[in-house]
Amino acid sequence: MKPSRSLPMLPRLPLLPLWPLLPLLPLAIALNGCTTVGPNYSLPQQALINAPLANAPIEGSDTALTSQRAVPAVWWKLYDDPVLNGLVDDALQSNTDLRVAAANLARSREALGVAQAQGGFSGKASAAVERAQESAEQYLLFEKLPVANEGDFGISISYEFDLFGKLRRGVEAAQADTESVQAAGDLARITVVADVVRSYVEECSAAEELRIAQQSLALQKQRVDVSRRLRDAGRGNQPDVTRGQTQVDTLSADIPRYTARRKIAQYRLAALLARAPSNLPPAVLACDRLPQIRQPIPVGDGAALLKRRPDVREAERQLAASTARIGVATGALYPTISFGASAGYTGILEDIPTLPTARWAFGPLINWNFPTNGARGRVREAEASSNVALAKFDGVVLTALRETETNLATYASDYARAESLRAALKSASESADETHRLYRAGRESFISDLDATRTLTSTKSQVAAAEGQVAIDQVNLFLALGGGWETDAQGAVGAATPGNAAGTAATTAATTTATPANAVPTTATTSATKAP
């Protein structure tokens, strides 16, 4: 019931001090580190990355074409082409895939911050004013209570103890997820770099093949003209003219193919740089000589390859996150314990704040949802997810080795073919020179001279195509080796000494990344704390 207005005003209640709760703080810290359920992550010994096949020298490498030196961080500079270097730098600044990777990394870091903020101290304040008709019987009264203005003002704080490590496992999972996203950003970076180099190589190669095809076409047209003059003079025949014209038409049909290849490469390069094809540098549009690497390609060994490849690090971090989530699911089987305190005023609005309206409380709170309704099944589900992540990790390791070995074998075979064609080109060049000398001496016909020159240009076209394929093979090999995600500073040591990425701040994936997480932990996986 509302008090009579004739009652004297009661003294105001002073603010309730919270300092008597400070002695409980060491106890809270001690309790907070009691135990951590779930397995402590380390790479399983049975993982394929620990097998001898993953730590031996890479098979398929030719010592004449490759070396065991570490893959350079900026491998595209081995071409010694300033135009290419500028294109890669521009792509790393403006490529849309790298912007997506940077945004994903920023989002993942914010999710990590949310996980780190869980548990510990929390507090809230509340204020409510209402005009209400209270139920008399809820106070065991049997007369109607008057309508009154009611108020409720208060503040409360609490501290959640992470006694069983559920929150800590959540932070571990979020940290591993962030490192996985960072590795995915590194993978996007090396893919963009390889695509830029490949597009530039294809543009230059197509332009070179187009130039050679145009030379062959011009020579063949000369041969047809000579055949016509010989026919008109009675020294030739129509079949020679017809065969020559057929060859002209065949060579003319190849011209659009080379032109299309060149345009397609330019369009792809423009998309990678986020600009219009007409805005490509003039040096790119004018390139008609294939850029080449004039030294053996550094490939390193299997262990360095698997530590360097971002997709391997991404899969390993996903395995770590899956392992941590076993602890999260196990921790959900245990009670949640917190300690809280609150103070405030509740009562007739006109009497707030007076002693009769004051309230306060403190004490522990235990909340335990009994492990039913599939709670234990969620633990088994998390364990199965960890096994899935391990299988995927092994698959990524095998894929990395297969891609590298396949690209090494392809590079070696295409290089051998190009060498044979270069030998044929040397022979064709000598034959053309000798035939031309005989023609000038009157011992060979002009048709023979033109045929020898046409054979020379045809061989040049084959050599240009073979060398273009070798250049593409080199780019594919560098992509398989996983080089190109490091910054210049990291490149000197990153491939040989990868460090732990936990707690390391990284910049956006479009420009630089943190040192990768160690993909080969040495300790064994500990057993999980048994669930209740």
C-alpha positions as CSV (number, residue, x, y, z in Angstrom):
1,M,0.0,0.0,0.0
2,K,1.1,3.5,-0.6
3,P,2.4,5.2,2.6
4,S,0.5,8.1,4.0
5,R,1.7,11.5,2.8
6,S,1.7,12.7,6.5
7,L,4.7,10.5,7.3
8,P,8.0,12.4,7.7
9,M,10.5,12.2,4.9
10,L,13.0,9.4,5.6
11,P,16.7,10.0,5.2
12,R,18.3,9.3,1.8
13,L,20.2,6.1,1.4
14,P,23.9,6.6,0.6
15,L,25.5,4.8,-2.4
16,L,26.4,1.2,-1.5
17,P,30.2,0.7,-1.6
18,L,31.5,-2.2,-3.6
19,W,35.0,-2.2,-2.0
20,P,34.1,-5.0,0.5
21,L,34.0,-7.3,-2.6
22,L,37.6,-6.6,-3.6
23,P,39.1,-9.4,-1.5
24,L,37.1,-11.8,-3.6
25,L,39.0,-10.7,-6.7
26,P,42.1,-13.0,-6.1
27,L,39.7,-15.9,-5.5
28,A,37.9,-15.2,-8.8
29,I,41.2,-15.1,-10.7
30,A,42.3,-18.4,-9.0
31,L,39.0,-20.1,-9.8
32,N,39.1,-18.8,-13.4
33,G,42.1,-20.9,-14.2
34,C,41.1,-24.2,-12.6
35,T,40.9,-26.5,-15.7
36,T,40.4,-26.5,-19.4
37,V,38.3,-29.2,-20.9
38,G,38.9,-30.6,-24.4
39,P,42.1,-31.6,-26.1
40,N,45.1,-29.2,-26.3
41,Y,45.9,-28.8,-29.9
42,S,49.0,-30.0,-31.6
43,L,49.5,-31.5,-35.0
44,P,48.7,-35.2,-34.8
45,Q,51.8,-37.4,-35.4
46,Q,49.8,-39.4,-38.0
47,A,49.3,-36.3,-40.2
48,L,50.8,-36.7,-43.6
49,I,52.9,-33.6,-43.2
50,N,55.1,-35.5,-40.7
51,A,55.5,-38.4,-43.2
52,P,58.9,-38.9,-45.0
53,L,57.3,-38.2,-48.4
54,A,56.4,-34.6,-47.2
55,N,59.9,-33.9,-46.0
56,A,62.1,-35.4,-48.7
57,P,63.4,-33.5,-51.8
58,I,60.7,-32.8,-54.3
59,E,60.6,-35.5,-57.0
60,G,60.6,-34.6,-60.7
61,S,63.0,-31.7,-60.4
62,D,65.8,-31.4,-63.0
63,T,69.1,-30.2,-61.6
64,A,69.8,-28.4,-64.9
65,L,66.5,-26.4,-64.6
66,T,66.0,-26.1,-60.8
67,S,68.0,-25.5,-57.7
68,Q,67.5,-26.3,-54.0
69,R,67.7,-22.7,-53.0
70,A,64.7,-21.1,-51.2
71,V,62.0,-19.6,-53.4
72,P,62.4,-15.8,-53.4
73,A,59.5,-13.8,-52.0
74,V,59.3,-11.6,-55.2
75,W,60.0,-14.4,-57.8
76,W,58.5,-12.3,-60.6
77,K,61.6,-10.1,-60.4
78,L,63.6,-13.0,-61.8
79,Y,62.3,-11.9,-65.2
80,D,64.1,-8.6,-64.8
81,D,61.3,-6.8,-66.5
82,P,60.4,-3.4,-65.1
83,V,57.0,-3.4,-66.9
84,L,56.0,-6.7,-65.2
85,N,57.2,-5.4,-61.8
86,G,55.0,-2.4,-62.2
87,L,52.0,-4.5,-63.2
88,V,52.3,-6.7,-60.1
89,D,52.7,-3.7,-57.8
90,D,49.6,-2.1,-59.2
91,A,47.6,-5.4,-58.9
92,L,48.6,-5.8,-55.2
93,Q,47.1,-2.3,-54.6
94,S,43.9,-2.4,-56.6
95,N,42.8,-6.0,-57.2
96,T,39.3,-6.7,-56.0
97,D,40.0,-10.3,-54.8
98,L,42.7,-8.8,-52.4
99,R,40.2,-6.2,-51.2
100,V,37.7,-9.1,-50.4
101,A,40.5,-11.0,-48.6
102,A,41.4,-7.8,-46.6
103,A,37.7,-7.3,-45.6
104,N,37.4,-11.0,-44.6
105,L,40.5,-10.7,-42.4
106,A,39.2,-7.5,-40.7
107,R,35.8,-9.3,-40.1
108,S,37.6,-12.3,-38.6
109,R,39.6,-10.1,-36.3
110,E,36.5,-8.4,-35.0
111,A,35.0,-11.9,-34.3
112,L,38.2,-12.8,-32.4
113,G,37.8,-9.6,-30.3
114,V,34.2,-10.6,-29.5
115,A,35.3,-14.0,-28.4
116,Q,38.1,-12.5,-26.2
117,A,35.5,-10.1,-24.6
118,Q,33.3,-13.0,-23.4
119,G,33.2,-13.9,-19.6
120,G,34.9,-11.9,-16.9
121,F,33.3,-8.7,-15.6
122,S,30.0,-7.4,-17.0
123,G,27.5,-4.9,-15.7
124,K,24.3,-3.1,-16.5
125,A,22.1,-0.3,-15.3
126,S,18.3,-0.1,-15.5
127,A,15.6,2.5,-14.9
128,A,11.9,2.0,-15.2
129,V,8.9,4.2,-14.3
130,E,5.3,3.1,-14.7
131,R,1.8,3.7,-13.4
132,A,0.4,0.3,-12.3
133,Q,-2.3,-1.6,-10.5
134,E,-0.5,-4.3,-8.5
135,S,-2.2,-7.6,-7.7
136,A,-3.0,-7.7,-4.0
137,E,-3.1,-11.5,-3.8
138,Q,0.6,-11.8,-4.9
139,Y,1.3,-10.2,-1.5
140,L,-1.3,-12.4,0.3
141,L,-3.6,-9.4,0.7
142,F,-7.3,-9.6,-0.1
143,E,-8.1,-5.9,-0.6
144,K,-7.5,-4.0,-3.8
145,L,-4.3,-2.0,-3.8
146,P,-4.5,1.6,-5.1
147,V,-3.1,2.6,-8.4
148,A,0.4,4.2,-7.9
149,N,3.4,5.5,-9.8
150,E,6.1,2.9,-9.4
151,G,9.8,3.2,-10.1
152,D,12.7,0.8,-10.3
153,F,16.3,2.0,-10.6
154,G,19.4,-0.2,-10.2
155,I,22.8,-1.2,-11.2
156,S,24.4,-4.6,-11.2
157,I,27.8,-6.2,-11.9
158,S,28.8,-9.8,-12.2
159,Y,31.9,-11.9,-12.9
160,E,31.7,-15.1,-14.9
161,F,34.3,-17.7,-14.0
162,D,35.6,-19.7,-16.9
163,L,36.2,-22.7,-14.6
164,F,36.2,-25.3,-17.3
165,G,37.8,-23.4,-20.1
166,K,34.8,-23.1,-22.4
167,L,35.5,-19.5,-23.1
168,R,39.2,-20.0,-23.5
169,R,38.5,-22.7,-26.1
170,G,36.2,-20.3,-27.9
171,V,39.1,-17.8,-28.1
172,E,41.4,-20.5,-29.4
173,A,38.9,-21.4,-32.1
174,A,38.5,-17.7,-33.1
175,Q,42.2,-17.2,-33.1
176,A,42.7,-20.2,-35.4
177,D,39.9,-19.0,-37.6
178,T,41.6,-15.6,-38.0
179,E,44.9,-17.2,-38.9
180,S,43.1,-19.4,-41.4
181,V,41.5,-16.4,-43.0
182,Q,44.9,-14.7,-43.1
183,A,46.3,-17.7,-44.9
184,A,43.4,-17.5,-47.4
185,G,44.4,-13.9,-48.0
186,D,47.9,-15.0,-48.7
187,L,46.6,-17.6,-51.1
188,A,44.6,-14.9,-52.9
189,R,47.8,-12.7,-53.1
190,I,49.9,-15.4,-54.8
191,T,47.1,-16.3,-57.1
192,V,46.7,-12.7,-58.2
193,V,50.5,-12.3,-58.7
194,A,50.6,-15.5,-60.8
195,D,47.6,-14.4,-62.8
196,V,49.2,-11.1,-63.6
197,V,52.5,-12.7,-64.7
198,R,50.6,-15.3,-66.7
199,S,48.5,-12.8,-68.5
200,Y,51.5,-10.6,-69.3
201,V,53.4,-13.6,-70.6
202,E,50.5,-14.7,-72.7
203,E,50.1,-11.2,-74.2
204,C,53.7,-11.0,-75.1
205,S,53.8,-14.6,-76.4
206,A,50.7,-14.1,-78.6
207,A,52.1,-10.8,-80.0
208,E,55.4,-12.6,-80.8
209,E,53.6,-15.5,-82.5
210,L,51.4,-13.0,-84.4
211,R,54.5,-11.1,-85.7
212,I,56.0,-14.4,-86.9
213,A,52.7,-15.5,-88.5
214,Q,52.5,-12.2,-90.4
215,Q,56.0,-12.7,-91.6
216,S,55.2,-16.2,-92.8
217,L,52.1,-15.0,-94.5
218,A,54.0,-12.3,-96.3
219,L,56.6,-14.8,-97.6
220,Q,53.9,-17.2,-98.7
221,K,52.2,-14.4,-100.6
222,Q,55.5,-13.7,-102.3
223,R,55.8,-17.4,-103.3
224,V,52.3,-17.3,-104.8
225,D,53.1,-14.2,-106.8
226,V,56.3,-15.9,-108.2
227,S,54.2,-19.1,-109.0
228,R,51.7,-17.0,-110.9
229,R,54.5,-15.2,-112.9
230,L,56.1,-18.6,-113.7
231,R,52.8,-20.0,-114.8
232,D,52.1,-17.0,-117.0
233,A,55.5,-17.3,-118.5
234,G,55.0,-21.0,-119.2
235,R,57.5,-22.2,-116.7
236,G,55.1,-23.2,-114.0
237,N,51.7,-24.8,-113.6
238,Q,48.3,-24.0,-112.0
239,P,48.5,-26.7,-109.2
240,D,51.6,-24.9,-107.7
241,V,49.5,-21.6,-107.7
242,T,46.6,-23.4,-106.1
243,R,48.6,-25.1,-103.4
244,G,50.4,-21.8,-102.6
245,Q,47.0,-20.0,-102.3
246,T,45.7,-22.7,-100.0
247,Q,48.7,-22.2,-97.8
248,V,48.1,-18.4,-97.8
249,D,44.5,-19.0,-96.7
250,T,45.7,-21.4,-94.0
251,L,48.2,-18.9,-92.6
252,S,45.6,-16.1,-92.8
253,A,43.2,-18.2,-90.7
254,D,45.8,-18.3,-87.9
255,I,46.1,-14.5,-87.6
256,P,42.7,-13.9,-85.9
257,R,43.6,-16.7,-83.4
258,Y,46.7,-14.9,-82.3
259,T,44.9,-11.6,-82.2
260,A,42.2,-13.0,-80.0
261,R,44.7,-14.5,-77.6
262,R,46.4,-11.2,-77.3
263,K,43.1,-9.3,-76.7
264,I,42.0,-11.9,-74.1
265,A,45.3,-11.6,-72.2
266,Q,44.9,-7.8,-72.2
267,Y,41.3,-8.1,-70.9
268,R,42.3,-10.5,-68.2
269,L,45.2,-8.2,-67.2
270,A,43.0,-5.2,-67.1
271,A,40.5,-7.0,-64.8
272,L,43.3,-8.0,-62.4
273,L,44.4,-4.3,-62.3
274,A,40.8,-3.0,-62.0
275,R,41.1,-0.7,-65.0
276,A,40.0,-0.5,-68.6
277,P,42.0,-2.4,-71.2
278,S,42.7,0.9,-73.0
279,N,44.3,2.2,-69.8
280,L,47.0,-0.5,-69.7
281,P,50.6,0.9,-69.9
282,P,51.7,1.4,-73.5
283,A,54.7,-0.9,-72.9
284,V,52.3,-3.7,-72.2
285,L,50.4,-3.2,-75.4
286,A,53.6,-2.9,-77.4
287,C,55.2,-6.0,-75.9
288,D,56.1,-8.6,-78.6
289,R,59.1,-10.3,-76.9
290,L,58.5,-13.1,-74.4
291,P,60.0,-12.3,-70.9
292,Q,62.3,-15.2,-69.8
293,I,64.0,-16.4,-66.7
294,R,67.7,-16.9,-67.4
295,Q,68.6,-19.0,-64.4
296,P,67.5,-22.3,-62.7
297,I,64.3,-22.0,-60.8
298,P,64.8,-22.2,-57.0
299,V,62.3,-24.8,-55.6
300,G,63.6,-25.7,-52.1
301,D,62.6,-29.0,-50.5
302,G,59.3,-30.6,-49.5
303,A,59.3,-29.4,-45.9
304,A,59.9,-25.8,-46.9
305,L,57.2,-26.1,-49.6
306,L,54.6,-27.2,-47.2
307,K,55.4,-24.6,-44.6
308,R,55.3,-21.9,-47.3
309,R,52.1,-22.8,-49.2
310,P,49.2,-20.7,-47.8
311,D,46.6,-23.4,-48.6
312,V,48.5,-25.8,-46.3
313,R,48.6,-23.3,-43.5
314,E,44.9,-22.5,-44.0
315,A,44.0,-26.2,-43.7
316,E,46.2,-26.6,-40.6
317,R,44.6,-23.6,-38.9
318,Q,41.2,-25.0,-39.7
319,L,42.2,-28.2,-38.0
320,A,43.3,-26.2,-34.9
321,A,39.9,-24.4,-34.8
322,S,38.0,-27.7,-35.1
323,T,40.1,-29.1,-32.2
324,A,39.3,-26.1,-30.0
325,R,35.6,-26.4,-30.7
326,I,35.7,-29.9,-29.1
327,G,36.5,-28.0,-25.9
328,V,33.7,-25.6,-26.5
329,A,31.2,-28.4,-26.9
330,T,32.6,-30.2,-23.8
331,G,32.5,-27.1,-21.7
332,A,28.8,-26.7,-22.5
333,L,28.2,-29.9,-20.4
334,Y,29.5,-28.2,-17.3
335,P,27.7,-25.5,-15.1
336,T,28.3,-21.8,-15.6
337,I,29.3,-20.1,-12.4
338,S,29.3,-16.4,-11.8
339,F,29.3,-14.0,-8.9
340,G,27.2,-10.9,-8.9
341,A,26.2,-7.8,-6.9
342,S,23.4,-5.4,-7.4
343,A,21.9,-2.3,-5.7
344,G,19.1,0.1,-6.4
345,Y,15.7,1.5,-5.4
346,T,12.3,-0.1,-6.1
347,G,9.0,1.3,-4.8
348,I,6.6,4.2,-5.0
349,L,8.1,6.8,-7.4
350,E,7.5,9.6,-5.0
351,D,9.5,7.8,-2.2
352,I,12.6,7.1,-4.3
353,P,15.3,7.3,-3.1
354,T,14.5,6.6,0.6
355,L,15.6,3.7,2.8
356,P,12.3,1.7,2.5
357,T,12.8,1.6,-1.3
358,A,16.5,0.6,-1.2
359,R,17.6,-2.9,-2.1
360,W,21.0,-4.7,-2.5
361,A,22.2,-8.2,-3.0
362,F,25.3,-10.2,-3.8
363,G,26.2,-13.8,-4.1
364,P,27.1,-16.6,-6.5
365,L,24.9,-17.9,-9.3
366,I,25.2,-21.4,-10.7
367,N,23.5,-22.2,-13.9
368,W,23.7,-25.8,-15.1
369,N,21.8,-27.2,-18.1
370,F,21.9,-31.0,-17.6
371,P,23.6,-32.8,-20.5
372,T,20.5,-34.0,-22.3
373,N,18.9,-33.2,-25.6
374,G,21.9,-34.2,-27.6
375,A,24.5,-32.3,-25.6
376,R,26.9,-35.2,-25.6
377,G,26.2,-35.7,-29.3
378,R,27.4,-32.2,-30.0
379,V,30.8,-33.2,-28.5
380,R,30.9,-36.3,-30.7
381,E,30.0,-34.0,-33.6
382,A,32.9,-31.7,-32.9
383,E,35.2,-34.6,-32.7
384,A,34.0,-35.9,-36.0
385,S,34.5,-32.4,-37.5
386,S,38.1,-32.4,-36.2
387,N,38.6,-35.8,-38.0
388,V,37.2,-34.2,-41.2
389,A,39.5,-31.3,-40.9
390,L,42.5,-33.6,-40.4
391,A,41.5,-35.6,-43.5
392,K,41.2,-32.3,-45.5
393,F,44.6,-31.2,-44.2
394,D,46.2,-34.4,-45.4
395,G,44.4,-34.0,-48.8
396,V,45.8,-30.5,-49.1
397,V,49.3,-31.7,-48.3
398,L,49.0,-34.4,-51.0
399,T,47.6,-31.9,-53.5
400,A,50.5,-29.5,-52.8
401,L,53.0,-32.2,-53.5
402,R,51.2,-33.5,-56.6
403,E,50.8,-30.0,-58.1
404,T,54.5,-29.2,-57.5
405,E,55.7,-32.5,-58.9
406,T,53.4,-32.4,-61.9
407,N,54.4,-28.8,-62.7
408,L,58.1,-29.8,-62.4
409,A,57.6,-32.7,-64.8
410,T,55.6,-30.6,-67.2
411,Y,58.2,-27.8,-67.1
412,A,61.0,-30.3,-67.8
413,S,59.3,-31.9,-70.7
414,D,58.2,-28.6,-72.3
415,Y,61.7,-27.2,-71.8
416,A,63.2,-30.3,-73.5
417,R,60.8,-29.8,-76.4
418,A,61.7,-26.1,-76.7
419,E,65.4,-27.1,-76.7
420,S,64.8,-29.5,-79.6
421,L,62.9,-26.9,-81.5
422,R,65.7,-24.4,-80.9
423,A,68.1,-27.0,-82.4
424,A,65.7,-27.3,-85.4
425,L,65.6,-23.6,-85.7
426,K,69.4,-23.4,-85.9
427,S,69.4,-26.1,-88.6
428,A,66.6,-24.3,-90.5
429,S,68.5,-21.0,-90.2
430,E,71.6,-22.6,-91.7
431,S,69.6,-24.2,-94.4
432,A,67.9,-20.9,-95.3
433,D,71.3,-19.1,-95.4
434,E,72.8,-21.8,-97.6
435,T,69.8,-21.9,-100.0
436,H,69.9,-18.1,-100.3
437,R,73.6,-18.2,-101.2
438,L,73.0,-20.8,-103.8
439,Y,70.1,-18.8,-105.2
440,R,72.2,-15.7,-105.5
441,A,74.8,-17.8,-107.3
442,G,72.2,-19.0,-109.7
443,R,72.3,-22.6,-108.5
444,E,68.8,-22.6,-106.8
445,S,65.5,-21.2,-107.9
446,F,63.7,-18.4,-106.1
447,I,60.9,-20.8,-105.1
448,S,63.5,-22.9,-103.3
449,D,64.8,-19.9,-101.5
450,L,61.3,-18.9,-100.5
451,D,60.5,-22.4,-99.3
452,A,63.6,-22.4,-97.2
453,T,62.7,-19.1,-95.7
454,R,59.2,-20.2,-95.1
455,T,60.4,-23.3,-93.3
456,L,62.6,-21.0,-91.2
457,T,59.7,-18.8,-90.2
458,S,57.5,-21.8,-89.5
459,T,60.1,-23.2,-87.2
460,K,60.4,-19.8,-85.5
461,S,56.6,-20.0,-84.9
462,Q,56.9,-23.4,-83.3
463,V,59.8,-22.2,-81.1
464,A,57.9,-19.1,-80.1
465,A,54.9,-21.3,-79.1
466,A,57.1,-23.7,-77.2
467,E,58.9,-20.9,-75.3
468,G,55.6,-19.4,-74.5
469,Q,54.4,-22.7,-73.0
470,V,57.7,-22.9,-71.0
471,A,57.0,-19.4,-69.6
472,I,53.5,-20.4,-68.6
473,D,54.9,-23.6,-67.0
474,Q,57.3,-21.4,-65.0
475,V,54.5,-19.3,-63.7
476,N,52.4,-22.4,-62.8
477,L,55.4,-23.9,-61.0
478,F,56.0,-20.7,-58.9
479,L,52.3,-20.8,-58.0
480,A,52.6,-24.4,-56.9
481,L,55.6,-23.6,-54.9
482,G,53.6,-21.0,-53.0
483,G,55.9,-18.1,-53.3
484,G,54.8,-14.5,-53.5
485,W,52.6,-13.8,-50.4
486,E,55.5,-12.6,-48.3
487,T,56.7,-9.0,-48.1
488,D,60.2,-8.2,-49.0
489,A,61.3,-8.3,-45.4
490,Q,59.6,-11.6,-44.7
491,G,60.8,-13.1,-47.9
492,A,64.4,-13.3,-46.6
493,V,63.4,-15.6,-43.7
494,G,59.7,-16.5,-44.1
495,A,60.2,-19.6,-46.1
496,A,62.8,-21.1,-43.8
497,T,61.6,-20.0,-40.4
498,P,57.9,-19.6,-40.2
499,G,56.8,-18.3,-36.8
500,N,53.7,-18.4,-34.7
501,A,51.1,-16.0,-35.9
502,A,49.1,-15.9,-32.6
503,G,49.0,-12.5,-31.2
504,T,50.8,-11.0,-34.2
505,A,49.1,-8.0,-35.8
506,A,49.0,-8.1,-39.6
507,T,48.1,-5.4,-42.1
508,T,45.6,-6.0,-44.9
509,A,46.0,-9.0,-47.1
510,A,46.2,-6.7,-50.1
511,T,49.6,-5.3,-49.1
512,T,51.2,-7.5,-46.4
513,T,50.5,-10.3,-44.0
514,A,51.7,-11.6,-40.7
515,T,54.2,-14.3,-40.3
516,P,52.5,-17.6,-40.9
517,A,51.5,-20.0,-38.2
518,N,53.8,-22.9,-37.6
519,A,52.4,-25.8,-39.6
520,V,54.5,-28.5,-37.9
521,P,54.1,-28.4,-34.1
522,T,56.3,-31.0,-32.3
523,T,54.2,-31.9,-29.2
524,A,51.6,-34.6,-29.1
525,T,47.9,-34.1,-28.7
526,T,46.8,-34.5,-25.1
527,S,43.7,-36.3,-24.1
528,A,40.5,-34.5,-23.4
529,T,39.2,-34.0,-19.9
530,K,36.3,-36.4,-19.4
531,A,32.8,-34.9,-19.6
532,P,30.5,-35.2,-16.6
